[in-house]
Protein backbone atom coordinates (compact mmCIF):
# COMPACT_ATOMS: atom_id res chain seq x y z
CA UNK A 1 0.00 0.00 0.00
CA UNK A 2 2.95 2.30 0.51
CA UNK A 3 4.85 2.61 -2.69
CA UNK A 4 7.50 5.29 -3.10
CA UNK A 5 6.26 8.41 -4.80
CA UNK A 6 6.69 8.00 -8.50
CA UNK A 7 3.59 8.50 -10.56
CA UNK A 8 1.48 11.06 -8.73
CA UNK A 9 4.16 13.74 -8.63
CA UNK A 10 6.50 12.84 -11.46
CA UNK A 11 8.36 16.12 -11.80
CA UNK A 12 9.52 16.15 -8.27
CA UNK A 13 10.16 12.66 -7.14
CA UNK A 14 10.74 10.91 -10.42
CA UNK A 15 13.62 8.87 -9.05
CA UNK A 16 12.19 6.64 -6.38
CA UNK A 17 15.29 4.52 -6.08
CA UNK A 18 16.39 2.73 -2.95
CA UNK A 19 19.10 5.29 -2.33
CA UNK A 20 16.67 8.17 -1.81
CA UNK A 21 13.76 6.34 -0.22
CA UNK A 22 13.38 4.25 2.88
CA UNK A 23 13.43 0.47 2.62
CA UNK A 24 9.94 -1.11 2.48
CA UNK A 25 10.23 -2.46 6.01
CA UNK A 26 11.16 0.98 7.36
CA UNK A 27 8.27 2.50 5.44
CA UNK A 28 5.82 0.03 6.93
CA UNK A 29 7.13 0.67 10.44
CA UNK A 30 6.96 4.46 10.04
CA UNK A 31 3.46 4.32 8.65
CA UNK A 32 2.26 1.97 11.37
CA UNK A 33 3.68 4.22 14.06
CA UNK A 34 2.07 7.31 12.51
CA UNK A 35 -1.31 5.66 11.97
CA UNK A 36 -1.37 4.21 15.47
CA UNK A 37 -0.50 7.60 16.93
CA UNK A 38 -3.16 9.40 14.91
CA UNK A 39 -5.75 6.74 15.66
CA UNK A 40 -5.18 7.02 19.40
CA UNK A 41 -4.90 10.79 19.59
CA UNK A 42 -7.24 12.04 16.86
CA UNK A 43 -9.68 9.37 15.71
CA UNK A 44 -10.64 7.82 19.04
CA UNK A 45 -11.50 11.11 20.80
CA UNK A 46 -13.69 12.04 17.84
CA UNK A 47 -15.40 8.66 17.69
CA UNK A 48 -16.10 8.54 21.42
CA UNK A 49 -17.92 11.88 21.31
CA UNK A 50 -20.53 10.42 18.99
CA UNK A 51 -20.71 6.96 20.60
CA UNK A 52 -21.27 8.49 24.03
CA UNK A 53 -23.83 10.97 22.67
CA UNK A 54 -25.90 8.14 21.18
CA UNK A 55 -25.07 5.53 23.86
CA UNK A 56 -28.65 5.49 25.13
CA UNK A 57 -30.20 5.81 21.72
CA UNK A 58 -31.70 8.69 19.83
CA UNK A 59 -34.43 9.74 22.27
CA UNK A 60 -32.19 10.87 25.20
CA UNK A 61 -29.93 12.59 22.67
CA UNK A 62 -32.81 14.71 21.38
CA UNK A 63 -34.24 15.28 24.85
CA UNK A 64 -30.93 16.74 25.99
CA UNK A 65 -30.67 18.96 22.95
CA UNK A 66 -34.24 20.17 23.30
CA UNK A 67 -33.63 21.19 26.93
CA UNK A 68 -34.29 24.95 27.27
CA UNK A 69 -30.85 25.54 28.85
CA UNK A 70 -29.16 23.77 25.95
CA UNK A 71 -31.17 25.76 23.42
CA UNK A 72 -30.28 29.00 25.14
CA UNK A 73 -26.59 27.98 25.15
CA UNK A 74 -26.78 27.30 21.41
CA UNK A 75 -28.46 30.67 20.86
CA UNK A 76 -25.83 32.51 22.90
CA UNK A 77 -22.97 30.79 21.07
CA UNK A 78 -24.47 31.82 17.72
CA UNK A 79 -24.97 35.41 18.90
CA UNK A 80 -21.41 35.70 20.21
CA UNK A 81 -19.96 34.33 16.98
CA UNK A 82 -22.23 36.58 14.91
CA UNK A 83 -20.82 39.65 16.65
CA UNK A 84 -17.16 38.76 17.15
CA UNK A 85 -16.41 37.19 13.77
CA UNK A 86 -17.52 40.25 11.69
CA UNK A 87 -15.57 42.55 14.03
CA UNK A 88 -12.37 40.59 13.49
CA UNK A 89 -13.17 40.29 9.79
CA UNK A 90 -13.26 44.08 9.39
CA UNK A 91 -10.11 44.42 11.46
CA UNK A 92 -8.34 41.69 9.49
CA UNK A 93 -9.09 43.34 6.16
CA UNK A 94 -8.08 46.80 7.41
CA UNK A 95 -4.86 45.57 9.01
CA UNK A 96 -3.92 43.52 5.95
CA UNK A 97 -4.58 46.50 3.66
CA UNK A 98 -2.33 48.78 5.71
CA UNK A 99 0.40 46.18 6.16
CA UNK A 100 0.43 44.59 2.70
CA UNK A 101 -0.16 47.58 0.46
CA UNK A 102 2.18 50.08 2.15
CA UNK A 103 5.73 50.25 3.42
CA UNK A 104 6.06 51.89 6.80
CA UNK A 105 8.27 51.84 9.86
CA UNK A 106 7.48 49.38 12.60
CA UNK A 107 5.53 46.99 10.40
CA UNK A 108 7.19 43.86 11.76
CA UNK A 109 6.44 44.99 15.30
CA UNK A 110 2.79 45.57 14.39
CA UNK A 111 2.53 42.04 12.97
CA UNK A 112 4.03 40.67 16.19
CA UNK A 113 1.42 42.58 18.21
CA UNK A 114 -1.39 41.16 16.06
CA UNK A 115 -0.09 37.64 16.79
CA UNK A 116 0.06 38.36 20.50
CA UNK A 117 -3.29 36.76 21.48
CA UNK A 118 -2.04 33.41 20.14
CA UNK A 119 0.62 33.28 22.84
CA UNK A 120 -1.62 34.39 25.70
CA UNK A 121 -3.35 31.70 27.75
CA UNK A 122 -7.14 31.79 27.19
CA UNK A 123 -7.62 32.15 30.94
CA UNK A 124 -5.49 35.31 30.90
CA UNK A 125 -7.50 36.61 27.91
CA UNK A 126 -10.55 36.47 30.14
CA UNK A 127 -8.77 37.70 33.25
CA UNK A 128 -7.66 40.96 31.62
CA UNK A 129 -11.32 41.96 31.13
CA UNK A 130 -12.23 40.98 34.68
CA UNK A 131 -9.46 43.30 35.88
CA UNK A 132 -10.53 46.05 33.49
CA UNK A 133 -14.27 46.03 34.19
CA UNK A 134 -14.52 44.26 37.55
CA UNK A 135 -15.81 45.96 40.69
CA UNK A 136 -12.28 46.53 41.99
CA UNK A 137 -11.10 48.25 38.79
CA UNK A 138 -10.97 51.97 38.02
CA UNK A 139 -13.88 51.59 35.60
CA UNK A 140 -15.91 49.34 37.88
CA UNK A 141 -17.69 51.95 40.04
CA UNK A 142 -18.39 54.19 37.02
CA UNK A 143 -19.92 51.29 35.07
CA UNK A 144 -22.03 50.35 38.06
CA UNK A 145 -23.25 53.92 38.51
CA UNK A 146 -24.38 54.04 34.89
CA UNK A 147 -25.90 50.58 35.00
CA UNK A 148 -23.60 49.19 32.33
CA UNK A 149 -23.07 45.46 32.72
CA UNK A 150 -20.09 43.98 30.87
CA UNK A 151 -18.79 41.17 33.05
CA UNK A 152 -20.81 38.00 33.59
CA UNK A 153 -22.98 39.09 30.67
CA UNK A 154 -22.98 38.94 26.88
CA UNK A 155 -20.65 41.96 26.28
CA UNK A 156 -17.88 40.36 28.37
CA UNK A 157 -18.27 37.05 26.55
CA UNK A 158 -18.06 38.84 23.20
CA UNK A 159 -14.96 40.80 24.26
CA UNK A 160 -13.16 37.68 25.47
CA UNK A 161 -14.07 35.88 22.24
CA UNK A 162 -12.87 38.81 20.12
CA UNK A 163 -9.58 38.74 22.04
CA UNK A 164 -8.85 35.05 21.41
CA UNK A 165 -9.96 35.09 17.76
CA UNK A 166 -8.29 38.43 17.02
CA UNK A 167 -5.43 37.25 14.73
CA UNK A 168 -7.23 34.65 12.58
CA UNK A 169 -8.42 36.72 9.60
CA UNK A 170 -5.47 39.14 9.64
CA UNK A 171 -2.97 36.28 9.76
CA UNK A 172 -4.44 34.66 6.67
CA UNK A 173 -4.80 37.89 4.67
CA UNK A 174 -1.48 39.61 5.40
CA UNK A 175 0.83 37.10 3.65
CA UNK A 176 -1.70 36.61 0.84
CA UNK A 177 -2.03 40.32 0.09
CA UNK A 178 1.71 40.87 0.46
CA UNK A 179 2.27 38.26 -2.20
CA UNK A 180 -0.30 39.81 -4.52
CA UNK A 181 1.45 43.16 -4.37
CA UNK A 182 -0.05 46.46 -5.45
CA UNK A 183 -0.05 46.15 -9.24
CA UNK A 184 -3.76 45.42 -9.66
CA UNK A 185 -4.79 48.27 -7.38
CA UNK A 186 -2.46 50.73 -9.12
CA UNK A 187 -3.91 49.74 -12.49
CA UNK A 188 -7.47 50.25 -11.23
CA UNK A 189 -6.60 53.63 -9.75
CA UNK A 190 -4.85 54.80 -12.90
CA UNK A 191 -7.98 53.85 -14.87
CA UNK A 192 -10.01 56.21 -12.69
CA UNK A 193 -11.44 53.98 -9.97
CA UNK A 194 -11.69 55.50 -6.53
CA UNK A 195 -10.41 53.81 -3.39
CA UNK A 196 -13.63 51.97 -2.49
CA UNK A 197 -14.20 50.82 -6.07
CA UNK A 198 -10.64 49.52 -6.16
CA UNK A 199 -11.21 47.59 -2.96
CA UNK A 200 -14.63 46.17 -3.91
CA UNK A 201 -13.95 45.28 -7.53
CA UNK A 202 -10.23 44.52 -7.56
CA UNK A 203 -8.85 43.60 -4.14
CA UNK A 204 -11.84 41.76 -2.69
CA UNK A 205 -12.22 39.32 -5.61
CA UNK A 206 -8.48 38.60 -5.29
CA UNK A 207 -8.67 37.76 -1.60
CA UNK A 208 -12.16 36.29 -1.25
CA UNK A 209 -11.13 32.66 -0.75
CA UNK A 210 -8.39 33.59 1.68
CA UNK A 211 -10.88 35.73 3.52
CA UNK A 212 -13.37 32.88 3.71
CA UNK A 213 -10.61 30.59 4.97
CA UNK A 214 -9.72 33.01 7.75
CA UNK A 215 -13.37 33.53 8.69
CA UNK A 216 -13.89 29.76 8.84
CA UNK A 217 -11.07 29.25 11.34
CA UNK A 218 -12.07 32.37 13.27
CA UNK A 219 -15.64 31.11 13.57
CA UNK A 220 -14.60 27.64 14.71
CA UNK A 221 -12.56 29.14 17.51
CA UNK A 222 -15.22 31.70 18.39
CA UNK A 223 -17.90 29.03 18.82
CA UNK A 224 -15.60 26.65 20.64
CA UNK A 225 -13.72 28.98 22.99
CA UNK A 226 -13.80 27.76 26.55
CA UNK A 227 -11.12 29.17 28.87
CA UNK A 228 -11.49 32.89 28.18
CA UNK A 229 -15.28 32.76 28.10
CA UNK A 230 -15.37 30.65 31.24
CA UNK A 231 -13.58 33.39 33.21
CA UNK A 232 -15.91 36.23 32.15
CA UNK A 233 -19.21 34.38 31.84
CA UNK A 234 -20.26 33.84 35.45
CA UNK A 235 -21.82 30.52 34.40
CA UNK A 236 -25.43 31.59 34.78
CA UNK A 237 -27.48 28.71 33.40
CA UNK A 238 -29.71 29.66 30.52
CA UNK A 239 -28.32 33.20 30.50
CA UNK A 240 -24.54 33.41 30.11
CA UNK A 241 -23.74 29.80 29.23
CA UNK A 242 -22.25 29.17 25.83
CA UNK A 243 -22.20 25.66 24.34
CA UNK A 244 -18.70 24.72 25.55
CA UNK A 245 -19.54 25.97 29.06
CA UNK A 246 -22.79 24.03 28.98
CA UNK A 247 -20.80 20.89 28.09
CA UNK A 248 -18.76 21.40 31.25
CA UNK A 249 -21.83 21.92 33.45
CA UNK A 250 -23.61 18.84 32.14
CA UNK A 251 -20.44 16.77 32.45
CA UNK A 252 -19.88 17.85 36.04
CA UNK A 253 -23.49 16.95 36.83
CA UNK A 254 -22.71 13.41 35.63
CA UNK A 255 -25.09 13.84 32.71
CA UNK A 256 -22.66 12.22 30.27
CA UNK A 257 -25.24 11.75 27.52
CA UNK A 258 -26.24 15.40 27.73
CA UNK A 259 -22.64 16.63 27.80
CA UNK A 260 -21.71 14.50 24.80
CA UNK A 261 -24.91 15.41 22.96
CA UNK A 262 -23.94 19.10 23.07
CA UNK A 263 -20.30 18.13 22.46
CA UNK A 264 -21.36 16.19 19.35
CA UNK A 265 -22.84 19.38 17.88
CA UNK A 266 -19.53 21.14 18.45
CA UNK A 267 -17.63 18.16 17.03
CA UNK A 268 -19.95 18.30 14.02
CA UNK A 269 -19.07 21.96 13.62
CA UNK A 270 -15.37 21.05 13.78
CA UNK A 271 -15.84 18.38 11.10
CA UNK A 272 -17.75 20.75 8.81
CA UNK A 273 -14.97 23.32 9.33
CA UNK A 274 -12.32 20.75 8.40
CA UNK A 275 -14.22 19.63 5.30
CA UNK A 276 -14.79 23.18 4.06
CA UNK A 277 -11.17 24.06 4.82
CA UNK A 278 -9.91 21.04 2.87
CA UNK A 279 -12.24 21.82 -0.05
CA UNK A 280 -10.96 25.40 -0.11
CA UNK A 281 -7.37 24.16 -0.06
CA UNK A 282 -8.01 21.67 -2.87
CA UNK A 283 -9.98 24.02 -5.07
CA UNK A 284 -8.32 27.35 -4.38
CA UNK A 285 -4.97 26.31 -2.92
CA UNK A 286 -3.18 28.78 -5.16
CA UNK A 287 -5.24 31.65 -3.76
CA UNK A 288 -4.64 30.83 -0.11
CA UNK A 289 -1.63 31.91 1.87
CA UNK A 290 -1.98 29.24 4.54
CA UNK A 291 -1.41 26.35 2.15
CA UNK A 292 1.96 27.65 1.10
CA UNK A 293 3.61 27.40 4.48
CA UNK A 294 4.48 31.03 5.02
CA UNK B 1 2.10 61.25 12.16
CA UNK B 2 3.08 60.38 8.63
CA UNK B 3 3.99 63.95 7.73
CA UNK B 4 6.45 64.75 10.51
CA UNK B 5 9.88 63.46 9.58
CA UNK B 6 12.16 63.12 12.58
CA UNK B 7 15.22 63.84 10.48
CA UNK B 8 16.06 64.70 6.91
CA UNK B 9 15.16 61.83 4.60
CA UNK B 10 13.35 59.85 7.29
CA UNK B 11 9.85 58.86 6.32
CA UNK B 12 7.33 56.96 8.38
CA UNK B 13 5.74 55.66 5.20
CA UNK B 14 7.05 55.15 1.68
CA UNK B 15 5.11 57.16 -0.91
CA UNK B 16 2.27 55.29 -2.63
CA UNK B 17 -0.63 56.10 -4.93
CA UNK B 18 -2.91 53.67 -3.12
CA UNK B 19 -5.40 55.37 -0.82
CA UNK B 20 -6.67 54.34 2.58
CA UNK B 21 -3.44 54.14 4.55
CA UNK B 22 -4.54 56.51 7.29
CA UNK B 23 -7.99 54.96 7.57
CA UNK B 24 -6.92 51.32 7.69
CA UNK B 25 -3.84 51.79 9.85
CA UNK B 26 -5.71 54.16 12.16
CA UNK B 27 -8.60 51.73 12.57
CA UNK B 28 -6.27 48.75 13.03
CA UNK B 29 -4.21 50.51 15.68
CA UNK B 30 -7.29 51.80 17.53
CA UNK B 31 -8.90 48.35 17.53
CA UNK B 32 -5.65 46.64 18.54
CA UNK B 33 -5.17 49.13 21.36
CA UNK B 34 -8.72 48.81 22.69
CA UNK B 35 -9.07 45.05 22.47
CA UNK B 36 -5.57 43.79 23.17
CA UNK B 37 -3.11 46.41 24.40
CA UNK B 38 -5.13 48.30 27.03
CA UNK B 39 -6.45 45.12 28.70
CA UNK B 40 -2.96 43.56 28.73
CA UNK B 41 -1.40 46.79 29.99
CA UNK B 42 -4.08 46.87 32.70
CA UNK B 43 -2.97 43.43 33.82
CA UNK B 44 0.67 44.45 33.98
CA UNK B 45 -0.14 47.73 35.79
CA UNK B 46 -2.26 45.89 38.31
CA UNK B 47 0.55 43.43 38.83
CA UNK B 48 3.09 46.24 39.23
CA UNK B 49 0.90 47.97 41.80
CA UNK B 50 1.17 44.91 44.02
CA UNK B 51 4.62 45.89 45.16
CA UNK B 52 7.64 43.66 45.02
CA UNK B 53 7.20 42.01 48.39
CA UNK B 54 3.62 40.92 47.74
CA UNK B 55 4.45 39.83 44.22
CA UNK B 56 7.38 37.78 45.45
CA UNK B 57 5.29 36.19 48.19
CA UNK B 58 2.72 35.02 45.61
CA UNK B 59 5.36 33.95 43.10
CA UNK B 60 7.20 31.82 45.64
CA UNK B 61 4.07 30.40 47.24
CA UNK B 62 4.46 26.64 47.10
CA UNK B 63 1.15 26.05 45.36
CA UNK B 64 1.99 28.66 42.67
CA UNK B 65 5.45 27.21 42.10
CA UNK B 66 4.06 23.68 41.86
CA UNK B 67 1.33 24.77 39.42
CA UNK B 68 3.88 26.52 37.19
CA UNK B 69 6.20 23.50 37.37
CA UNK B 70 3.34 21.20 36.37
CA UNK B 71 2.23 23.46 33.50
CA UNK B 72 5.72 23.92 32.10
CA UNK B 73 6.86 20.35 32.79
CA UNK B 74 3.89 18.65 31.14
CA UNK B 75 4.02 21.11 28.22
CA UNK B 76 7.69 20.27 27.58
CA UNK B 77 7.08 16.51 27.70
CA UNK B 78 4.03 16.78 25.41
CA UNK B 79 5.91 19.00 22.94
CA UNK B 80 8.82 16.52 22.86
CA UNK B 81 6.43 13.65 22.12
CA UNK B 82 4.85 15.74 19.39
CA UNK B 83 8.24 16.56 17.87
CA UNK B 84 8.96 12.84 17.40
CA UNK B 85 5.53 11.71 16.19
CA UNK B 86 4.62 14.98 14.47
CA UNK B 87 7.77 14.80 12.34
CA UNK B 88 7.03 11.19 11.40
CA UNK B 89 3.44 12.13 10.47
CA UNK B 90 4.67 15.09 8.41
CA UNK B 91 7.23 12.88 6.66
CA UNK B 92 4.60 10.28 5.76
CA UNK B 93 2.15 12.88 4.52
CA UNK B 94 4.73 14.43 2.19
CA UNK B 95 6.76 11.44 1.01
CA UNK B 96 4.39 8.48 0.89
CA UNK B 97 1.29 7.97 -1.16
CA UNK B 98 -1.47 5.88 0.39
CA UNK B 99 -5.24 5.72 0.11
CA UNK B 100 -6.92 8.32 2.30
CA UNK B 101 -3.84 10.51 2.56
CA UNK B 102 -5.95 13.62 1.97
CA UNK B 103 -8.28 12.66 4.84
CA UNK B 104 -5.37 11.95 7.20
CA UNK B 105 -3.86 15.31 6.21
CA UNK B 106 -7.13 17.10 6.99
CA UNK B 107 -7.55 15.21 10.28
CA UNK B 108 -4.27 16.60 11.57
CA UNK B 109 -6.01 19.96 11.99
CA UNK B 110 -8.76 18.46 14.16
CA UNK B 111 -7.23 19.81 17.41
CA UNK B 112 -7.40 23.33 15.90
CA UNK B 113 -11.07 22.92 15.06
CA UNK B 114 -12.39 20.82 17.94
CA UNK B 115 -13.38 22.94 20.97
CA UNK B 116 -11.05 22.24 23.87
CA UNK B 117 -13.86 21.32 26.27
CA UNK B 118 -15.02 18.63 23.85
CA UNK B 119 -11.49 17.28 23.57
CA UNK B 120 -11.27 17.35 27.36
CA UNK B 121 -14.33 15.24 28.08
CA UNK B 122 -13.58 12.89 25.17
CA UNK B 123 -10.02 12.20 26.34
CA UNK B 124 -11.16 11.81 29.95
CA UNK B 125 -13.78 9.25 28.92
CA UNK B 126 -11.18 7.34 26.86
CA UNK B 127 -8.56 7.25 29.60
CA UNK B 128 -10.82 6.82 32.65
CA UNK B 129 -10.22 3.48 34.41
CA UNK B 130 -13.26 1.99 32.65
CA UNK B 131 -12.64 3.79 29.33
CA UNK B 132 -11.59 2.26 26.01
CA UNK B 133 -7.90 2.96 26.56
CA UNK B 134 -7.95 3.32 30.35
CA UNK B 135 -9.13 -0.25 30.98
CA UNK B 136 -6.27 -1.60 28.84
CA UNK B 137 -3.73 0.37 30.85
CA UNK B 138 -5.18 -0.47 34.25
CA UNK B 139 -3.72 -4.04 34.41
CA UNK B 140 -0.32 -2.55 33.57
CA UNK B 141 -0.65 -0.27 36.58
CA UNK B 142 -0.70 2.85 34.41
CA UNK B 143 -3.16 5.49 35.49
CA UNK B 144 -3.71 8.32 33.03
CA UNK B 145 -6.93 10.11 33.91
CA UNK B 146 -6.72 12.33 36.99
CA UNK B 147 -2.90 12.28 37.04
CA UNK B 148 -0.17 14.49 35.48
CA UNK B 149 0.08 11.88 32.72
CA UNK B 150 -3.47 12.85 31.73
CA UNK B 151 -2.32 16.47 31.34
CA UNK B 152 0.44 15.29 29.02
CA UNK B 153 -2.08 13.32 26.92
CA UNK B 154 -4.35 16.37 26.56
CA UNK B 155 -1.39 18.58 25.60
CA UNK B 156 -0.18 16.05 23.02
CA UNK B 157 -3.61 16.28 21.39
CA UNK B 158 -3.58 20.08 21.47
CA UNK B 159 0.00 20.51 20.23
CA UNK B 160 0.20 17.94 17.41
CA UNK B 161 -0.87 20.19 14.49
CA UNK B 162 1.65 22.87 15.47
CA UNK B 163 4.57 20.49 14.86
CA UNK B 164 3.13 18.82 11.75
CA UNK B 165 2.13 22.10 10.10
CA UNK B 166 5.52 23.69 10.79
CA UNK B 167 7.62 20.74 9.61
CA UNK B 168 5.47 19.60 6.66
CA UNK B 169 6.13 22.56 4.29
CA UNK B 170 9.88 22.33 4.96
CA UNK B 171 9.93 18.63 4.05
CA UNK B 172 8.04 19.54 0.85
CA UNK B 173 10.78 22.00 -0.02
CA UNK B 174 13.67 19.56 0.43
CA UNK B 175 15.55 19.28 -2.81
CA UNK B 176 15.70 15.66 -3.88
CA UNK B 177 19.14 16.30 -5.35
CA UNK B 178 20.61 16.76 -1.90
CA UNK B 179 19.55 13.25 -0.98
CA UNK B 180 20.81 11.90 -4.29
CA UNK B 181 24.16 13.58 -3.74
CA UNK B 182 24.43 12.05 -0.27
CA UNK B 183 23.53 8.61 -1.65
CA UNK B 184 26.00 8.97 -4.51
CA UNK B 185 28.74 9.80 -2.04
CA UNK B 186 28.08 6.51 -0.30
CA UNK B 187 25.79 7.49 2.55
CA UNK B 188 23.20 4.92 3.47
CA UNK B 189 19.59 5.99 4.02
CA UNK B 190 19.96 6.45 7.76
CA UNK B 191 23.11 8.56 7.34
CA UNK B 192 21.35 10.69 4.73
CA UNK B 193 18.45 11.28 7.07
CA UNK B 194 20.41 11.94 10.24
CA UNK B 195 23.31 13.92 8.76
CA UNK B 196 21.72 15.66 5.78
CA UNK B 197 17.95 15.93 6.14
CA UNK B 198 17.38 16.36 9.87
CA UNK B 199 19.84 19.27 10.28
CA UNK B 200 17.88 21.09 7.56
CA UNK B 201 14.62 20.36 9.33
CA UNK B 202 15.96 21.30 12.75
CA UNK B 203 14.85 24.98 12.73
CA UNK B 204 11.31 23.98 11.73
CA UNK B 205 11.25 21.25 14.35
CA UNK B 206 12.43 23.69 17.01
CA UNK B 207 9.80 26.23 15.94
CA UNK B 208 7.11 23.54 16.02
CA UNK B 209 8.29 22.50 19.47
CA UNK B 210 8.15 26.10 20.70
CA UNK B 211 4.66 26.68 19.29
CA UNK B 212 3.31 23.44 20.76
CA UNK B 213 5.00 24.22 24.07
CA UNK B 214 3.67 27.78 24.22
CA UNK B 215 0.16 26.59 23.48
CA UNK B 216 0.44 23.78 26.01
CA UNK B 217 1.56 26.01 28.85
CA UNK B 218 -1.55 28.17 28.58
CA UNK B 219 -4.01 25.40 27.73
CA UNK B 220 -7.01 25.14 30.02
CA UNK B 221 -10.16 23.61 28.52
CA UNK B 222 -8.87 20.21 27.49
CA UNK B 223 -6.72 19.78 30.60
CA UNK B 224 -9.05 20.51 33.51
CA UNK B 225 -11.32 17.54 32.81
CA UNK B 226 -8.59 14.92 32.64
CA UNK B 227 -6.16 16.36 35.19
CA UNK B 228 -8.03 15.64 38.41
CA UNK B 229 -6.86 19.09 39.54
CA UNK B 230 -5.22 18.00 42.77
CA UNK B 231 -3.27 20.93 44.27
CA UNK B 232 0.51 20.36 44.21
CA UNK B 233 0.06 17.29 42.00
CA UNK B 234 -2.06 17.89 38.90
CA UNK B 235 -3.16 21.52 39.20
CA UNK B 236 -2.06 23.64 36.23
CA UNK B 237 -1.21 27.33 36.45
CA UNK B 238 -4.20 28.59 34.37
CA UNK B 239 -6.54 26.66 36.69
CA UNK B 240 -4.87 28.23 39.73
CA UNK B 241 -5.59 31.65 38.19
CA UNK B 242 -9.25 30.72 37.88
CA UNK B 243 -9.33 29.40 41.46
CA UNK B 244 -7.76 32.60 42.81
CA UNK B 245 -10.28 34.65 40.83
CA UNK B 246 -13.16 32.67 42.28
CA UNK B 247 -11.73 33.39 45.74
CA UNK B 248 -11.71 37.10 44.78
CA UNK B 249 -7.94 37.01 45.33
CA UNK B 250 -7.32 39.28 42.34
CA UNK B 251 -3.75 40.02 43.45
CA UNK B 252 -2.70 36.38 43.27
CA UNK B 253 -4.55 35.78 39.97
CA UNK B 254 -2.86 38.84 38.47
CA UNK B 255 0.61 37.92 39.72
CA UNK B 256 0.42 34.34 38.38
CA UNK B 257 -0.93 35.64 35.07
CA UNK B 258 1.93 38.12 34.67
CA UNK B 259 4.52 35.46 35.42
CA UNK B 260 2.96 33.27 32.74
CA UNK B 261 2.77 36.19 30.31
CA UNK B 262 6.41 37.06 30.90
CA UNK B 263 7.46 33.50 30.21
CA UNK B 264 5.23 33.29 27.09
CA UNK B 265 6.66 36.52 25.67
CA UNK B 266 10.16 35.19 26.24
CA UNK B 267 9.08 32.14 24.25
CA UNK B 268 7.66 34.30 21.47
CA UNK B 269 10.95 36.17 21.27
CA UNK B 270 12.88 32.91 21.04
CA UNK B 271 10.57 31.67 18.27
CA UNK B 272 11.12 34.86 16.28
CA UNK B 273 14.89 34.65 16.78
CA UNK B 274 14.94 31.02 15.63
CA UNK B 275 12.85 31.87 12.59
CA UNK B 276 15.00 34.81 11.51
CA UNK B 277 18.16 32.79 12.19
CA UNK B 278 16.93 29.84 10.13
CA UNK B 279 15.75 32.16 7.34
CA UNK B 280 19.26 33.63 7.17
CA UNK B 281 20.88 30.24 7.27
CA UNK B 282 18.60 28.27 4.98
CA UNK B 283 17.20 31.15 2.95
Interface residues (C-beta under 8 A of the other chain):
Chain A: X1 X2 X3 X4 X5 X8 X12 X13 X15 X17 X18 X19 X20 X21 X22 X23 X26 X27 X30 X31 X33 X34 X35 X37 X38 X40 X41 X42 X43 X44 X45 X46 X48 X49 X52 X90 X91 X94 X95 X97 X98 X101 X102 X103 X104 X105 X110 X112 X113 X114 X115 X116 X117 X119 X120 X121 X122 X123 X124 X127 X128 X129 X130 X131 X132 X134 X136 X137 X159 X162 X163 X166 X182 X185 X186 X189 X190 X194 X195 X198 X199 X217 X220 X223 X224 X225 X226 X227 X230 X231 X243 X244 X245 X247 X248 X251 X256 X259 X260 X263 X266 X267 X269 X270 X271 X273 X274 X275 X277 X278 X282 X292 X293
Chain B: X2 X12 X13 X14 X16 X17 X18 X19 X20 X21 X23 X24 X25 X27 X28 X29 X31 X32 X35 X36 X37 X38 X39 X40 X42 X43 X46 X85 X88 X89 X91 X92 X95 X96 X97 X98 X99 X102 X104 X105 X106 X107 X108 X109 X110 X111 X112 X113 X114 X115 X116 X117 X118 X119 X121 X122 X123 X125 X126 X132 X133 X156 X157 X160 X165 X168 X169 X170 X172 X173 X176 X179 X180 X183 X184 X189 X192 X214 X217 X218 X219 X220 X221 X225 X237 X238 X239 X241 X242 X245 X250 X253 X254 X257 X260 X261 X264 X265 X267 X268 X272
